[in-house]
Amino acid sequence: MSETLNKEPQKKVKPKASKKQVSKQTILDKETITSLETQLEVFKDKHLRLKAEFDNFRRRKVDEISSLLQYDGENVIKGFIPILDDLGRMIESSNTEDKVLKDGMNMVESKINKFLESLDVKPFGEVGDEMNPKIHDAMMTQTDESKDDQVILSVFENGFTYREKVIRHAKVIVNKR
């Protein structure tokens, strides 16, 4: 037993490789390194593209959310505008002698207009303005020689902007010579 304890495991000695084997191994190592460097460049490129794509995605989402918040309430305003139109028509067609009722309707219309103004809702489409197809819908054309071409002669419905965005086009009659 003492013999087995005292014996140290023998180390294997590698025989020296020939120069041919060393140069083959070096060539294989260089090829492996080149291959790995190429793969590393490919992965770096993919990483940069993915990062750029994610940054663009994040920026688009921030813009979308900002846009949604900026025009929050637009649908409520769009739904309320026809009611305001009806109130205006009711006041115009009213030939009641009840001055208090007519004054009350005018006061309600005035309050609604002030409220919409505070929300940055502005009406547009006045008689005499020049027709702009981006904000006006020409319902009809008429001829009036005393007016210039493409001038608004009459307004069916006012248009409205909400924070500089057109939410309803003005419906108008345009002069056509």
C-alpha positions in Angstrom: 0.0 0.0 0.0 2.8 2.3 0.7 3.9 1.9 -2.8 0.7 3.1 -4.3 0.5 6.1 -2.1 4.0 7.2 -2.9 3.6 6.9 -6.6 2.7 10.0 -8.3 0.6 9.8 -11.4 2.7 10.0 -14.4 2.2 12.9 -16.7 1.8 12.3 -20.3 4.4 14.1 -22.4 3.1 15.1 -25.8 5.5 14.5 -28.6 6.5 17.7 -30.3 4.5 18.4 -33.4 6.1 18.8 -36.7 6.2 22.2 -38.4 3.6 21.1 -40.9 1.1 20.2 -38.2 1.8 23.5 -36.4 1.2 25.6 -39.6 -2.0 23.6 -40.4 -3.2 24.3 -36.9 -2.4 28.0 -37.2 -4.2 28.2 -40.5 -7.3 26.5 -38.9 -7.1 28.9 -35.9 -6.9 31.9 -38.2 -9.9 30.6 -40.3 -11.8 30.1 -37.1 -10.9 33.6 -35.8 -11.9 35.1 -39.2 -15.2 33.2 -39.1 -15.9 34.3 -35.6 -15.1 37.9 -36.4 -17.5 37.8 -39.4 -20.2 36.4 -37.2 -19.5 39.1 -34.6 -19.9 41.8 -37.2 -23.2 40.3 -38.4 -24.5 40.2 -34.8 -23.3 43.8 -34.2 -25.1 44.9 -37.3 -28.3 43.1 -36.3 -28.1 44.6 -32.8 -27.7 48.1 -34.2 -30.6 47.6 -36.6 -32.8 46.2 -33.9 -31.9 49.0 -31.5 -32.7 51.6 -34.2 -36.0 49.9 -35.0 -36.9 49.9 -31.4 -36.0 53.6 -31.0 -38.2 54.4 -34.0 -41.0 52.3 -32.6 -40.8 54.1 -29.3 -40.7 57.5 -31.0 -43.8 56.6 -33.1 -45.7 55.5 -30.0 -44.8 58.7 -28.2 -46.1 60.7 -31.2 -49.3 58.6 -31.4 -50.0 59.0 -27.7 -49.2 62.7 -27.8 -51.5 63.1 -30.8 -54.3 61.2 -29.0 -54.0 63.4 -25.9 -53.7 66.6 -28.0 -57.0 65.9 -29.7 -58.7 64.3 -26.7 -62.4 65.1 -26.8 -62.6 65.6 -30.6 -65.4 63.1 -31.0 -67.5 64.8 -28.3 -67.0 68.2 -30.0 -67.9 66.6 -33.4 -71.1 65.3 -31.9 -72.0 68.6 -30.3 -71.5 70.8 -33.4 -74.7 69.6 -35.1 -76.7 70.5 -32.0 -75.2 74.0 -32.2 -76.2 74.1 -35.9 -79.8 73.2 -35.0 -79.9 75.8 -32.2 -78.7 78.5 -34.7 -81.3 77.4 -37.3 -84.0 77.5 -34.6 -83.0 81.1 -33.6 -83.0 82.2 -37.3 -86.3 80.7 -38.1 -87.9 81.8 -34.8 -90.5 84.5 -35.5 -91.9 84.3 -32.0 -92.9 87.5 -30.3 -91.6 86.1 -27.0 -88.5 88.2 -26.6 -87.5 86.5 -23.5 -87.4 83.1 -25.2 -85.4 84.4 -28.1 -83.0 86.2 -25.8 -82.6 82.9 -23.8 -81.8 80.9 -26.9 -79.2 83.6 -28.0 -77.7 83.4 -24.5 -77.4 79.6 -24.7 -75.8 79.8 -28.1 -73.4 82.5 -26.9 -72.4 80.3 -23.9 -71.8 77.3 -26.1 -69.7 79.3 -28.5 -67.6 80.7 -25.6 -67.1 77.2 -24.3 -66.0 75.9 -27.7 -63.7 78.9 -28.0 -62.1 78.0 -24.7 -61.4 74.5 -26.1 -59.7 76.1 -29.1 -62.6 75.2 -31.4 -63.0 77.9 -34.0 -65.7 78.3 -36.7 -64.7 79.3 -40.3 -66.4 79.7 -43.6 -67.6 83.3 -44.1 -69.4 84.9 -47.1 -66.7 86.6 -49.1 -63.9 84.3 -48.3 -62.1 82.6 -51.1 -62.9 78.9 -51.6 -60.2 76.5 -50.3 -60.8 72.9 -51.1 -58.8 71.8 -48.1 -61.3 73.3 -45.7 -64.5 74.0 -47.8 -66.9 71.6 -49.5 -68.6 73.4 -52.5 -72.2 72.2 -52.4 -73.2 74.3 -55.4 -71.9 77.0 -57.8 -73.7 80.1 -58.8 -72.8 83.0 -61.0 -72.5 86.6 -59.7 -70.7 88.9 -62.0 -70.1 91.5 -59.2 -68.0 88.9 -57.3 -64.6 87.3 -58.1 -64.4 83.7 -59.2 -64.1 81.1 -56.4 -65.6 83.5 -53.7 -68.1 82.1 -51.2 -71.5 83.4 -51.9 -73.4 81.6 -49.1 -72.7 79.2 -46.2 -74.9 76.2 -45.5 -72.8 75.1 -42.5 -69.8 76.6 -40.9 -66.6 74.5 -40.7 -64.7 74.0 -37.5 -61.1 73.6 -36.5 -60.0 72.0 -33.2 -56.5 73.0 -32.3 -55.6 73.9 -35.9 -57.0 70.6 -37.2 -60.1 70.7 -39.4 -62.8 68.6 -37.8 -65.6 69.6 -40.1 -65.4 71.2 -43.5 -67.6 74.3 -44.3 -70.4 73.6 -46.8 -70.7 76.5 -49.1 -72.0 77.9 -52.4 -69.2 79.2 -54.6 -69.2 81.8 -57.3 -68.3 80.5 -60.8 -68.1 82.9 -63.7 
